[in-house]
Amino acid sequence: MMKSIARKGTNLLHDPIDRSLRLFAIPMAFSFLVNMVYSLIDRFYVSRLGDAAIASIGASDQVTFFVFTLASGFAVGTGIIVSRRFGEGNMPEADRTSTQAIVGMVLLAGTITAILYAAMQFIPTIMRMNPDVAAMSLSYMSTLYIGFTANLLNFQMFSIVRSTGNPVFPMVVLIFTTVLNAILAPFLIFGIGPFPQMGIAGAGLATALSQVTGCVVALWAITTGKTSVHLRFDNFRLEPRMFLRIARLGLPASLQMLSVSVNRALIFVLVGGYGTSVIAAYTLGLNVDMVVFMSVFAVGVAVEVATGQNLGAGNHERVRAYHVSSMKQTGILMMVLAVVVWMFGESFVRLYTVNPPTVQEATAYLHITIFGYVFFALGLVTVRAMSGAGAAFISMAVTAGCLLFTQLPLAYVMSSQLSLGPKGVWYGIVIGYAAFALVALLVHRSGVWKKFKV
C-alpha cells in the first residue's frame, strides 16, 4: 500500500495538458492546505488565550517563514535538476543528485536552527512587538524550532518526490502529521490529563513533534526504494560541486521567497503602529489569503515541474501549453474564490475572535485584497514557469522587484503619507500584485528565460 502511494504519479510528458495539470495540482493544493492547517490549528486553540496570542503566532510565523526561505531554495534547486534528469530518463543521476541534496539539507538546516536559538531573544525588538506579544512569541518559538530541521528536511524530500510527478506521497505524509498535531496540541496547550499546561509553548511543541514524526516516515520511504527516487549511500562521498550546482539554482529561489518574507515582515512593522487589533486582523486576513493561494502555489509547482521535465524531453510546445493552461485555470479559480471570501470572510474571522475592532479591520482587509487575487495568480505561475526552465535569477528579480520596490513603498505611502491608515496598506498590496503580474508576463514574453541551461 505504502509503495503504491509513494510511486503514484502524473505523466506530465504525455497526458493531456489541462487534465494532467489538474491531476498534479489538486493533491499539491491539498498538501499545501493541509500544511497551512498546522498554523490554523495552533491559532484556533491559542485564540482562547486572547488577541495577544493570535498576534504572537502571526509574528512568529513571519520569522519562521523568513528563516525557512534561507534553506528551502536548496530544495527548489534540487527539484529543478531532478525534474530535468527525470525528463531525460536519467534516473541514476536523479538518485545521485537527490542523495547529495538530502545530506546537504541536513547540514544546512542544522546550522540555521542553531543560529535561530542563539538570536531568538533579539527577534521581538527587531519586529517591534508589544511586550505581551513578545513574551508569547518567545515562548512559542522556543519549542517550535525543535522541529525546524525536520521541517526543512521534509520540504527537501517532498520537492524531490514531486519533481518526478508524484504529489500524492507528500500529501499523505502531511495529512498524517497534521492529524497528529491536532491531537497533541490541546493536550499540551491546556494540560489535559497527565500533560503539563504549557500554554502557547505547547502549540509549538505539538507542531515540532509532528514534523519530526513525519520526517522519519518520509525518510524511511525515500531510502528504502518506496518512491521513484531512491537515495543511495553505498560508496557515498560528499560532492561539493553538486552542492554548488544546486545552490546556484536554489539561491535565487531562496532570495525570491526571502523577498516575500521580508515584504510581509515589513508590512507587519507598518501595521504594528496601529495596535494589536490591526496586527491580529492582518494575521487573520493573511491566513485567508494563504488558504486561497494554496491552489496557485500548487499550480505554480506543477508548471515548474512540467517545464523541467518537458524541456529535458525536448517537448518545447508542451512547455508553452502548460503556461497558458495554468493562467487560464488559476484565473478562473481566483475569481470564484474572491466571491466566496467576500461573502464568508467575516464568518471565518469570527471563528478566531469576537473583538469588534479586529473583526471590522480583518473584514476590510479581505474586501479590499480580493481584487488582487487574479493578478497574484498570473504573476506566480509565470515566474514559476521561468524558474522551471532554470531562469531562477529572472524569476527572483521579478518577484523581489515588484514586492519590495512597488508593493511595499505603495503600502507605506498610501497608509502614512496619504493618511489612509491600515486601509492604505491593503490598497498597496492589491496594486503591488497587479504590477507583479504585468512585469512577469512582459519578461516571459521576451523569451530571455529560454537561454538558461540546467
Backbone torsions as a table, in degrees:
resi	resn	phi	psi	omega
1	MET	NA	-51.0	179.9
2	MET	-61.4	-41.5	-179.9
3	LYS	-64.8	-37.7	178.4
4	SER	-63.4	-44.2	179.3
5	ILE	-65.7	-42.7	-175.9
6	ALA	-66.5	-24.5	-178.3
7	ARG	-103.5	-2.8	-177.6
8	LYS	-68.2	128.1	-176.3
9	GLY	-146.8	175.7	178.0
10	THR	-113.0	136.1	-179.6
11	ASN	-86.8	97.1	-179.0
12	LEU	-82.8	-4.1	-178.6
13	LEU	-92.6	-25.4	-172.6
14	HIS	-132.7	-24.5	-177.3
15	ASP	-69.9	159.5	177.7
16	PRO	-53.8	141.6	-170.9
17	ILE	-59.1	-60.7	-175.7
18	ASP	-58.7	-45.2	-176.4
19	ARG	-66.7	-46.6	-177.9
20	SER	-66.3	-33.9	176.8
21	LEU	-62.4	-43.4	178.5
22	ARG	-68.1	-41.7	-178.8
23	LEU	-61.9	-33.7	177.3
24	PHE	-79.8	-42.6	-171.2
25	ALA	-74.7	-33.3	-176.4
26	ILE	-63.1	-50.7	175.0
27	PRO	-62.6	-33.5	176.9
28	MET	-62.9	-47.4	-179.8
29	ALA	-61.4	-41.2	179.0
30	PHE	-65.4	-37.3	176.8
31	SER	-61.5	-47.8	179.2
32	PHE	-63.2	-39.7	179.4
33	LEU	-64.4	-42.3	177.5
34	VAL	-62.7	-40.7	178.5
35	ASN	-63.0	-38.0	178.3
36	MET	-66.4	-28.9	-179.3
37	VAL	-62.0	-27.3	174.8
38	TYR	-49.4	-53.3	-178.0
39	SER	-68.6	-38.8	-178.6
40	LEU	-64.5	-37.9	177.6
41	ILE	-62.9	-47.0	179.0
42	ASP	-60.4	-44.0	-179.3
43	ARG	-64.5	-39.0	-178.7
44	PHE	-61.0	-46.4	-178.2
45	TYR	-72.4	-47.6	-175.6
46	VAL	-75.5	-14.5	176.3
47	SER	-61.9	-21.4	176.1
48	ARG	-69.1	-11.2	178.5
49	LEU	-94.2	-1.5	175.8
50	GLY	112.6	173.0	-178.6
51	ASP	-63.7	-32.8	179.2
52	ALA	-61.9	-35.8	178.6
53	ALA	-68.2	-41.3	177.0
54	ILE	-61.1	-46.4	-179.0
55	ALA	-64.1	-35.2	-178.5
56	SER	-68.0	-39.1	177.2
57	ILE	-68.2	-39.1	177.7
58	GLY	-61.0	-45.8	179.3
59	ALA	-66.4	-40.9	179.9
60	SER	-64.7	-37.8	178.8
61	ASP	-62.7	-34.4	177.6
62	GLN	-66.2	-38.3	176.5
63	VAL	-65.0	-45.7	-179.9
64	THR	-61.1	-45.3	178.6
65	PHE	-61.6	-38.8	-179.9
66	PHE	-60.8	-52.1	-177.3
67	VAL	-73.4	-31.0	178.4
68	PHE	-59.6	-38.8	-178.3
69	THR	-67.4	-23.2	-179.6
70	LEU	-62.5	-29.4	-177.9
71	ALA	-113.3	-23.6	-173.4
72	SER	-66.2	-25.7	176.8
73	GLY	-60.8	-30.1	176.8
74	PHE	-61.2	-38.1	177.5
75	ALA	-69.2	-39.5	178.3
76	VAL	-63.2	-43.3	177.7
77	GLY	-61.1	-39.5	176.6
78	THR	-61.5	-45.2	-179.1
79	GLY	-61.6	-38.3	179.1
80	ILE	-63.0	-43.8	-179.7
81	ILE	-68.6	-45.1	-178.5
82	VAL	-63.2	-40.6	179.3
83	SER	-63.9	-37.0	178.4
84	ARG	-67.0	-44.1	178.4
85	ARG	-64.8	-36.5	177.9
86	PHE	-63.5	-43.7	178.0
87	GLY	-62.7	-33.0	178.0
88	GLU	-77.4	-13.1	-177.0
89	GLY	81.2	16.7	-177.1
90	ASN	-98.8	75.3	-176.1
91	MET	-70.3	-35.3	175.9
92	PRO	-57.4	-39.0	178.5
93	GLU	-71.3	-34.1	176.1
94	ALA	-64.2	-41.3	178.2
95	ASP	-64.1	-43.5	-178.7
96	ARG	-63.9	-43.4	178.7
97	THR	-61.8	-42.9	-178.4
98	SER	-64.2	-42.6	-179.2
99	THR	-63.1	-47.3	178.4
100	GLN	-60.8	-40.5	-176.7
101	ALA	-67.4	-38.6	179.4
102	ILE	-62.6	-45.6	178.9
103	VAL	-63.7	-42.5	178.7
104	GLY	-60.9	-39.2	180.0
105	MET	-66.8	-38.1	177.9
106	VAL	-59.8	-45.6	-179.7
107	LEU	-65.2	-44.0	-177.5
108	LEU	-68.2	-46.5	-177.8
109	ALA	-65.8	-38.5	178.3
110	GLY	-62.5	-40.2	178.6
111	THR	-64.7	-45.0	-178.9
112	ILE	-64.5	-38.8	178.8
113	THR	-61.3	-42.7	178.9
114	ALA	-62.4	-41.3	178.6
115	ILE	-65.1	-38.9	179.1
116	LEU	-57.6	-48.8	-178.8
117	TYR	-66.5	-34.6	179.6
118	ALA	-68.1	-32.7	-175.0
119	ALA	-100.9	1.9	-169.6
120	MET	-59.3	-38.5	-176.2
121	GLN	-64.2	-21.4	-177.5
122	PHE	-88.9	-13.9	-173.7
123	ILE	-61.7	-47.0	-178.9
124	PRO	-58.9	-37.1	179.7
125	THR	-67.1	-43.5	-179.6
126	ILE	-61.8	-38.5	-177.1
127	MET	-90.5	4.4	176.9
128	ARG	55.9	44.2	179.2
129	MET	-76.0	145.8	170.7
130	ASN	-65.4	153.6	-176.2
131	PRO	-54.3	-42.1	-178.6
132	ASP	-68.2	-38.2	177.3
133	VAL	-69.0	-39.7	-178.5
134	ALA	-61.6	-44.2	-178.1
135	ALA	-63.1	-43.9	179.8
136	MET	-68.7	-37.6	179.6
137	SER	-62.3	-43.4	179.1
138	LEU	-64.0	-39.6	178.7
139	SER	-63.4	-43.1	-179.3
140	TYR	-66.5	-48.0	-176.8
141	MET	-67.0	-30.8	-177.2
142	SER	-61.6	-29.8	177.5
143	THR	-99.9	-32.5	-178.8
144	LEU	-58.6	-41.0	-172.8
145	TYR	-77.3	-1.2	170.5
146	ILE	-60.5	-32.6	-178.8
147	GLY	-100.5	12.5	-173.7
148	PHE	-65.6	-43.1	178.8
149	THR	-62.3	-42.7	178.2
150	ALA	-63.3	-38.2	179.4
151	ASN	-61.7	-45.6	178.6
152	LEU	-67.0	-38.4	179.1
153	LEU	-66.1	-37.5	173.5
154	ASN	-59.0	-46.1	-179.6
155	PHE	-59.1	-40.2	179.3
156	GLN	-64.8	-47.6	-178.7
157	MET	-66.6	-40.2	178.2
158	PHE	-64.4	-38.1	178.8
159	SER	-63.6	-40.0	179.4
160	ILE	-64.9	-49.2	-177.6
161	VAL	-64.8	-41.6	179.0
162	ARG	-64.4	-31.4	-177.9
163	SER	-66.8	-14.8	175.0
164	THR	-92.9	2.9	178.8
165	GLY	95.9	14.6	-177.5
166	ASN	-115.1	97.8	176.5
167	PRO	-93.1	-4.0	-172.3
168	VAL	-76.9	-44.5	-178.2
169	PHE	-59.7	-48.4	175.9
170	PRO	-57.0	-37.9	179.9
171	MET	-62.0	-43.9	-178.4
172	VAL	-63.7	-43.3	179.1
173	VAL	-63.9	-41.4	-179.9
174	LEU	-65.5	-39.2	177.0
175	ILE	-61.0	-44.4	179.9
176	PHE	-59.1	-47.5	-177.3
177	THR	-70.2	-33.1	178.8
178	THR	-68.0	-42.5	176.0
179	VAL	-60.5	-42.8	178.7
180	LEU	-61.3	-42.4	178.7
181	ASN	-62.3	-43.0	-179.4
182	ALA	-63.0	-33.4	179.4
183	ILE	-74.8	-43.3	-175.1
184	LEU	-73.5	-37.3	-170.3
185	ALA	-54.1	-53.7	-177.6
186	PRO	-63.3	-33.6	178.9
187	PHE	-64.1	-41.5	-176.4
188	LEU	-82.4	-30.6	-179.6
189	ILE	-74.8	-47.5	-172.0
190	PHE	-101.4	-4.8	178.0
191	GLY	71.8	47.8	180.0
192	ILE	-78.2	136.6	178.2
193	GLY	64.1	-134.2	-177.0
194	PRO	-79.7	-4.3	-176.3
195	PHE	-79.5	143.5	177.6
196	PRO	-73.3	150.9	177.0
197	GLN	-80.7	105.6	-174.5
198	MET	-102.1	-8.4	-178.7
199	GLY	65.2	-139.9	-175.6
200	ILE	-66.7	-25.3	175.9
201	ALA	-63.8	-30.9	177.9
202	GLY	-66.0	-33.5	176.7
203	ALA	-64.1	-42.6	178.5
204	GLY	-65.3	-40.5	-179.1
205	LEU	-67.7	-39.4	178.7
206	ALA	-60.5	-43.4	178.2
207	THR	-64.6	-43.5	-178.7
208	ALA	-62.2	-45.2	-179.8
209	LEU	-63.8	-37.1	178.7
210	SER	-66.5	-41.5	179.7
211	GLN	-65.1	-40.2	178.5
212	VAL	-64.2	-42.3	179.1
213	THR	-63.1	-44.8	177.7
214	GLY	-61.4	-37.1	179.1
215	CYS	-63.5	-41.1	178.9
216	VAL	-61.9	-43.1	-179.8
217	VAL	-64.5	-47.8	-177.9
218	ALA	-65.1	-40.2	-179.4
219	LEU	-66.0	-37.4	177.0
220	TRP	-62.2	-44.2	-176.7
221	ALA	-66.1	-41.8	-173.4
222	ILE	-80.6	-18.4	178.0
223	THR	-94.5	-12.1	-178.3
224	THR	-108.3	12.3	175.8
225	GLY	80.0	17.7	179.3
226	LYS	-78.3	-17.1	178.9
227	THR	-109.1	170.5	-179.9
228	SER	-63.6	-34.2	174.8
229	VAL	-93.3	136.4	-177.0
230	HIS	-124.0	115.5	176.6
231	LEU	-67.7	136.1	-177.6
232	ARG	-128.6	118.0	-178.2
233	PHE	-109.4	6.0	174.7
234	ASP	-70.7	128.8	-177.5
235	ASN	59.3	32.2	-178.3
236	PHE	-73.7	139.6	170.5
237	ARG	-147.8	146.3	-179.2
238	LEU	-64.3	137.9	179.3
239	GLU	-120.2	92.3	-178.7
240	PRO	-55.6	-33.2	179.7
241	ARG	-65.4	-35.6	177.1
242	MET	-66.2	-42.4	177.7
243	PHE	-58.4	-43.4	-179.0
244	LEU	-66.2	-37.3	179.8
245	ARG	-65.2	-44.2	177.5
246	ILE	-65.2	-41.4	-178.2
247	ALA	-63.5	-35.4	179.9
248	ARG	-62.9	-35.2	175.9
249	LEU	-83.4	-33.3	-175.5
250	GLY	-80.9	-31.0	-178.2
251	LEU	-58.7	-47.0	177.5
252	PRO	-61.1	-35.7	178.2
253	ALA	-65.2	-40.6	176.6
254	SER	-62.8	-45.1	179.9
255	LEU	-63.9	-36.3	178.1
256	GLN	-63.5	-49.1	179.3
257	MET	-69.4	-32.1	177.3
258	LEU	-64.1	-38.2	178.7
259	SER	-63.6	-37.4	176.4
260	VAL	-64.3	-43.5	-179.7
261	SER	-64.6	-46.2	179.5
262	VAL	-61.8	-41.8	179.4
263	ASN	-59.9	-46.4	179.5
264	ARG	-66.2	-40.5	179.6
265	ALA	-62.2	-40.6	179.4
266	LEU	-70.5	-32.4	173.7
267	ILE	-65.8	-37.3	174.2
268	PHE	-59.6	-39.0	177.7
269	VAL	-63.7	-42.3	178.8
270	LEU	-60.4	-49.2	-177.1
271	VAL	-75.4	-19.8	179.3
272	GLY	-60.4	-28.2	179.0
273	GLY	-71.8	-9.2	-179.0
274	TYR	-100.8	4.2	173.6
275	GLY	105.0	169.3	-176.0
276	THR	-61.7	-37.6	-178.3
277	SER	-62.7	-38.9	179.9
278	VAL	-72.0	-37.7	176.3
279	ILE	-61.4	-46.2	178.8
280	ALA	-62.5	-38.6	179.3
281	ALA	-64.2	-44.0	178.4
282	TYR	-64.1	-40.1	178.4
283	THR	-59.7	-47.0	-178.8
284	LEU	-69.4	-40.3	178.0
285	GLY	-63.6	-39.9	178.6
286	LEU	-65.4	-33.4	176.3
287	ASN	-60.4	-43.9	178.4
288	VAL	-62.8	-44.9	178.6
289	ASP	-57.1	-45.3	-176.6
290	MET	-65.3	-36.3	176.0
291	VAL	-64.4	-44.8	178.5
292	VAL	-62.0	-42.0	-174.8
293	PHE	-77.6	-6.6	178.7
294	MET	-55.2	-41.1	-179.7
295	SER	-67.1	-35.7	178.3
296	VAL	-67.5	-45.1	177.5
297	PHE	-59.7	-40.2	-179.2
298	ALA	-64.3	-46.2	178.7
299	VAL	-65.5	-35.9	177.0
300	GLY	-60.1	-44.5	177.1
301	VAL	-64.9	-41.1	179.2
302	ALA	-59.8	-44.2	179.1
303	VAL	-65.7	-39.5	178.9
304	GLU	-62.2	-47.5	179.2
305	VAL	-65.6	-44.9	-179.6
306	ALA	-61.9	-38.8	177.9
307	THR	-63.2	-47.3	-179.7
308	GLY	-62.2	-46.8	-178.5
309	GLN	-64.1	-44.8	-176.1
310	ASN	-74.0	-29.8	172.2
311	LEU	-68.1	-38.8	177.0
312	GLY	-62.8	-34.3	179.7
313	ALA	-89.5	-2.3	179.1
314	GLY	79.1	17.4	-179.2
315	ASN	-93.3	72.6	-172.3
316	HIS	-67.8	-33.1	-179.4
317	GLU	-66.8	-34.5	178.0
318	ARG	-68.2	-29.7	176.9
319	VAL	-60.7	-48.8	178.6
320	ARG	-63.6	-41.1	-177.4
321	ALA	-65.4	-36.7	178.2
322	TYR	-65.8	-38.5	178.9
323	HIS	-64.5	-45.7	179.5
324	VAL	-62.0	-44.2	-179.6
325	SER	-62.9	-40.4	-178.6
326	SER	-64.8	-39.7	178.7
327	MET	-66.7	-42.8	-179.1
328	LYS	-63.0	-49.0	-174.3
329	GLN	-72.0	-41.1	179.3
330	THR	-71.7	-34.0	178.3
331	GLY	-60.6	-47.0	179.1
332	ILE	-64.2	-44.2	-178.5
333	LEU	-62.7	-40.6	-179.5
334	MET	-65.4	-35.5	177.4
335	MET	-64.9	-40.4	178.6
336	VAL	-65.9	-45.8	-178.0
337	LEU	-68.4	-30.4	176.1
338	ALA	-60.9	-41.0	178.2
339	VAL	-65.4	-41.8	-180.0
340	VAL	-62.1	-44.6	-179.7
341	VAL	-65.1	-40.3	178.1
342	TRP	-58.1	-39.9	-174.9
343	MET	-81.0	-37.8	-170.2
344	PHE	-118.9	3.6	-178.0
345	GLY	-59.2	-43.2	-179.3
346	GLU	-63.0	-36.2	178.8
347	SER	-63.4	-38.4	176.6
348	PHE	-62.9	-45.4	-179.0
349	VAL	-59.0	-40.3	-177.1
350	ARG	-70.6	-11.1	172.8
351	LEU	-69.0	-24.2	-173.0
352	TYR	-109.5	-24.1	-179.9
353	THR	-157.0	148.3	174.0
354	VAL	-116.3	9.2	178.1
355	ASN	-66.3	115.7	-172.9
356	PRO	-54.0	-46.8	179.7
357	PRO	-61.2	-38.7	179.9
358	THR	-67.4	-44.5	179.3
359	VAL	-62.5	-43.6	-178.7
360	GLN	-63.5	-45.3	-177.1
361	GLU	-72.4	-37.2	178.2
362	ALA	-64.8	-40.1	177.9
363	THR	-65.5	-40.4	176.9
364	ALA	-61.7	-41.2	177.0
365	TYR	-56.6	-49.5	-176.6
366	LEU	-66.4	-40.0	-177.8
367	HIS	-69.9	-18.3	177.1
368	ILE	-94.3	-49.1	-171.0
369	THR	-72.6	-16.6	178.9
370	ILE	-62.1	-21.7	179.7
371	PHE	-74.2	-6.3	175.5
372	GLY	-100.8	-2.6	-174.7
373	TYR	-58.7	-49.9	-177.3
374	VAL	-64.0	-42.1	180.0
375	PHE	-61.1	-43.9	178.9
376	PHE	-60.1	-42.6	-178.5
377	ALA	-62.6	-46.3	-179.4
378	LEU	-62.1	-41.8	179.8
379	GLY	-67.9	-42.7	-175.8
380	LEU	-65.3	-49.5	-177.6
381	VAL	-66.6	-27.5	179.5
382	THR	-72.3	-44.4	179.3
383	VAL	-70.0	-31.0	177.8
384	ARG	-71.0	-32.4	174.9
385	ALA	-62.2	-40.8	179.8
386	MET	-70.6	-38.1	179.2
387	SER	-69.0	-31.7	176.8
388	GLY	-63.8	-23.9	176.9
389	ALA	-85.3	-2.3	-179.2
390	GLY	100.1	-1.7	-179.0
391	ALA	-88.3	56.6	-174.5
392	ALA	-67.2	-35.5	-179.6
393	PHE	-66.4	-37.6	177.7
394	ILE	-65.7	-45.0	178.7
395	SER	-59.0	-43.1	179.8
396	MET	-64.7	-44.2	-177.6
397	ALA	-62.7	-40.1	179.3
398	VAL	-65.1	-48.1	-177.2
399	THR	-65.5	-52.1	-178.0
400	ALA	-63.1	-41.9	-178.6
401	GLY	-61.4	-43.7	-176.9
402	CYS	-73.5	-35.6	-178.7
403	LEU	-78.4	-50.6	-174.1
404	LEU	-79.2	-28.7	-174.6
405	PHE	-112.0	2.2	173.9
406	THR	-128.0	-60.1	-175.6
407	GLN	-64.0	-49.1	-177.0
408	LEU	-64.3	-49.1	177.1
409	PRO	-59.7	-38.7	178.1
410	LEU	-63.1	-41.6	179.1
411	ALA	-61.5	-40.3	179.3
412	TYR	-68.2	-48.5	-177.4
413	VAL	-62.8	-44.9	-175.4
414	MET	-72.8	-28.5	179.6
415	SER	-83.9	-43.0	-174.4
416	SER	-96.0	-54.2	-174.9
417	GLN	-72.7	-34.4	178.4
418	LEU	-95.1	2.0	174.9
419	SER	57.7	35.3	177.8
420	LEU	-88.8	-6.9	179.5
421	GLY	66.3	-149.7	-178.6
422	PRO	-55.6	-35.1	-179.2
423	LYS	-62.8	-30.0	175.9
424	GLY	-63.4	-35.5	175.6
425	VAL	-64.8	-43.5	-177.6
426	TRP	-64.6	-41.1	177.6
427	TYR	-64.3	-39.3	179.0
428	GLY	-61.9	-36.3	178.1
429	ILE	-61.9	-45.1	-178.4
430	VAL	-63.6	-47.4	-178.8
431	ILE	-64.0	-36.1	177.9
432	GLY	-63.0	-39.1	177.2
433	TYR	-64.7	-38.2	179.0
434	ALA	-63.8	-41.3	177.7
435	ALA	-64.9	-38.5	178.4
436	PHE	-58.7	-47.5	-179.7
437	ALA	-63.4	-45.1	-176.9
438	LEU	-63.0	-48.6	-178.3
439	VAL	-65.3	-43.7	-179.6
440	ALA	-59.5	-44.7	-179.0
441	LEU	-67.0	-37.9	178.2
442	LEU	-65.9	-42.4	179.2
443	VAL	-66.9	-41.9	179.1
444	HIS	-61.5	-42.1	-179.1
445	ARG	-64.9	-28.4	180.0
446	SER	-66.1	-24.7	177.6
447	GLY	80.2	5.4	-177.4
448	VAL	-64.1	-24.4	-178.5
449	TRP	-70.8	-14.5	-177.6
450	LYS	-77.4	-9.8	-173.6
451	LYS	-86.8	-4.1	-174.5
452	PHE	-88.7	149.2	179.3
453	LYS	-118.8	147.9	178.3
454	VAL	-115.2	NA	NA
